[in-house]
């Protein structure tokens, strides 16, 4: 059986006491008490998400850039 590979872009940040890991290519995220745990949990969530082998859900993300933007609200 031939295996396929897909490269995913993920981001990681600290939110309160936890680290959040999110995949930019699909709407999947997870968290953990450490960076390593958050990344491991994201991997497990992605494995479950792609369990059916349907990679057509993957959005192509090339060279993502983090942009700060200030919003005003009442």
C-alpha positions, 0 to 999 in steps of 0.5 A: 500500500502506497502512503501519501504525505501532506504538509500542514501549517500549524500555529502554537500559542499560550492561552492562560495556563494552556498551550493551544495548537491549531492547524491552519489547513483544516479547522482542527485544534487542541491544547495541552499543559506544555507545548509538547503536549499541545502538539501531541494532542493536535497530532492525535486530533488530526489523525482522527480528522483524516481517519477516512483518508479524505485529504480533499478538505485540506486548504493549501497555505503557503508562507503564512505571515502573522499580522497584528491588527488593532480593532476598536469597539464600543 
